[in-house]
Amino acid sequence: MARHVSHVPLRWSDIDSYGHVNNTVYLRYLQEARVDMLYVHAPLRGAEGFAGGMVVRRHEISYRAPIHYVSGVDRPEPIRVETWVTAIRAASFDLGYEILELGPGGDRQVYAVASSTLVPYDFDAGRPRRIGPGERAVLSDYVELDGPTPSLQAALA
């Protein structure tokens, strides 16, 4: 199945004193992509329940290359974040991500590979809840079991 693709604008405030995007900002890019996938697009396909609440149980990121931002100049393109599902359980699921840019010839410059474990949450009841059938169906459309995963070995390669 196809990955969910989000285009996240870089902001001048994202850069650090070295002129590249600060490592903590990568988590915000993942969040923006996740919100786009689960809170904007999933409800349009029958998974309205995600909008009721979700908590992050875990994040893991392998940084592959710095994202440079030219000081004083707006970046011409937003950064691309591809998101897919790597596991679906009864009351949690895992997402995989790549933060990247596509070159003119279609080559991929990957800046980070990440994963998150998410738990649907009933805030009124104050507890996790199970994934509903409509939510499971939407998540199933994005399953990719052999996508890249964050690891120290891959980051050093």
C-alpha positions as CSV (number, residue, x, y, z in Angstrom):
1,M,0.0,0.0,0.0
2,A,1.0,3.6,-0.5
3,R,2.5,5.6,2.3
4,H,0.8,8.7,3.6
5,V,2.7,11.7,2.4
6,S,2.8,15.1,4.3
7,H,4.6,18.2,3.3
8,V,5.8,20.1,6.3
9,P,7.1,23.7,5.9
10,L,10.4,24.5,7.6
11,R,10.4,27.6,9.7
12,W,13.2,30.0,10.5
13,S,12.7,29.2,14.2
14,D,13.5,25.5,13.4
15,I,17.2,26.2,12.9
16,D,19.9,26.1,15.5
17,S,23.1,28.1,15.8
18,Y,24.8,25.7,13.3
19,G,22.3,26.7,10.5
20,H,20.5,23.4,10.3
21,V,17.2,22.1,11.8
22,N,17.6,21.3,15.5
23,N,17.2,17.6,16.3
24,T,14.2,18.3,18.6
25,V,12.2,19.8,15.8
26,Y,12.2,16.4,13.9
27,L,9.7,15.2,16.5
28,R,7.4,18.1,15.6
29,Y,7.7,17.2,11.9
30,L,6.6,13.6,12.8
31,Q,3.7,15.0,14.9
32,E,2.5,17.2,12.0
33,A,2.6,14.3,9.6
34,R,0.8,12.0,12.2
35,V,-1.9,14.7,12.7
36,D,-2.4,15.0,9.0
37,M,-2.7,11.2,8.6
38,L,-4.8,10.4,11.6
39,Y,-6.8,13.5,12.4
40,V,-7.3,15.0,8.9
41,H,-7.3,12.2,6.4
42,A,-8.4,9.1,8.4
43,P,-11.8,10.6,9.5
44,L,-12.6,11.2,5.8
45,R,-12.2,7.4,5.3
46,G,-14.3,6.2,8.3
47,A,-11.8,6.5,11.2
48,E,-13.4,9.3,13.1
49,G,-12.6,7.8,16.5
50,F,-8.9,8.8,16.3
51,A,-10.0,12.4,16.7
52,G,-11.3,11.5,20.2
53,G,-7.8,11.1,21.5
54,M,-4.4,9.4,21.1
55,V,-1.3,9.2,23.3
56,V,2.3,8.5,22.3
57,R,3.8,5.5,24.1
58,R,7.2,5.6,22.4
59,H,9.3,7.4,19.8
60,E,12.6,6.3,18.2
61,I,14.6,8.3,15.7
62,S,17.8,7.6,13.7
63,Y,19.2,10.8,12.3
64,R,20.8,10.3,8.9
65,A,21.7,13.8,7.7
66,P,21.2,17.4,8.8
67,I,18.5,19.4,7.2
68,H,20.0,22.7,6.2
69,Y,18.1,25.9,6.1
70,V,19.6,28.9,4.3
71,S,19.5,31.8,6.8
72,G,17.3,34.7,5.6
73,V,15.9,32.8,2.7
74,D,12.6,30.9,2.7
75,R,13.2,27.3,1.8
76,P,11.6,26.7,-1.6
77,E,10.1,23.3,-0.7
78,P,8.6,21.9,2.5
79,I,10.2,18.8,3.9
80,R,8.5,15.5,2.9
81,V,7.4,13.1,5.7
82,E,6.2,9.7,4.6
83,T,4.3,7.7,7.2
84,W,3.2,4.1,7.2
85,V,1.9,1.5,9.7
86,T,4.2,-1.3,10.8
87,A,2.0,-3.1,13.4
88,I,-1.6,-3.1,14.6
89,R,-2.5,-4.6,17.9
90,A,-5.8,-4.6,19.9
91,A,-5.2,-1.2,21.6
92,S,-2.0,0.2,20.0
93,F,-0.3,0.5,16.7
94,D,3.1,1.5,15.4
95,L,4.0,4.0,12.7
96,G,7.2,4.2,10.6
97,Y,8.4,7.5,9.1
98,E,11.0,8.9,6.8
99,I,11.8,12.6,6.7
100,L,13.3,13.2,3.3
101,E,13.5,15.2,0.1
102,L,13.1,13.9,-3.4
103,G,15.7,15.0,-5.9
104,P,15.1,16.0,-9.5
105,G,15.8,12.5,-10.7
106,G,13.6,10.9,-8.0
107,D,16.6,10.1,-5.7
108,R,15.8,10.2,-2.0
109,Q,17.8,12.2,0.5
110,V,16.7,10.7,3.8
111,Y,17.3,12.9,6.8
112,A,15.8,10.7,9.5
113,V,14.0,7.3,10.0
114,A,11.6,7.1,12.9
115,S,9.0,5.0,14.6
116,S,6.2,5.7,17.1
117,T,3.9,3.5,19.2
118,L,0.5,5.1,19.6
119,V,-2.4,4.3,21.9
120,P,-6.0,5.4,21.2
121,Y,-7.2,6.9,24.4
122,D,-10.5,7.7,26.0
123,F,-9.9,10.9,27.9
124,D,-13.4,11.0,29.4
125,A,-12.8,7.5,30.9
126,G,-9.1,8.2,31.6
127,R,-7.9,5.0,29.9
128,P,-6.7,3.4,26.7
129,R,-9.3,2.0,24.4
130,R,-9.4,-0.6,21.7
131,I,-8.9,0.2,18.0
132,G,-12.3,0.2,16.3
133,P,-13.1,-1.7,13.0
134,G,-13.1,1.5,10.9
135,E,-9.8,2.6,12.4
136,R,-8.3,-0.8,11.8
137,A,-9.4,-0.8,8.2
138,V,-7.9,2.6,7.5
139,L,-4.6,1.6,9.3
140,S,-4.5,-1.6,7.3
141,D,-4.4,0.4,4.1
142,Y,-1.0,1.8,5.2
143,V,0.7,-1.4,6.4
144,E,4.2,-1.8,5.2
145,L,6.1,-4.5,7.0
146,D,9.5,-4.1,5.3
147,G,10.0,-0.4,5.5
148,P,13.2,1.1,7.1
149,T,13.4,1.2,10.9
150,P,15.5,3.4,13.1
151,S,18.7,1.8,14.2
152,L,22.2,2.8,15.1
153,Q,23.8,0.5,12.5
154,A,21.7,2.0,9.7
155,A,22.5,5.6,10.9
156,L,26.2,4.8,10.7
157,A,26.0,3.2,7.3
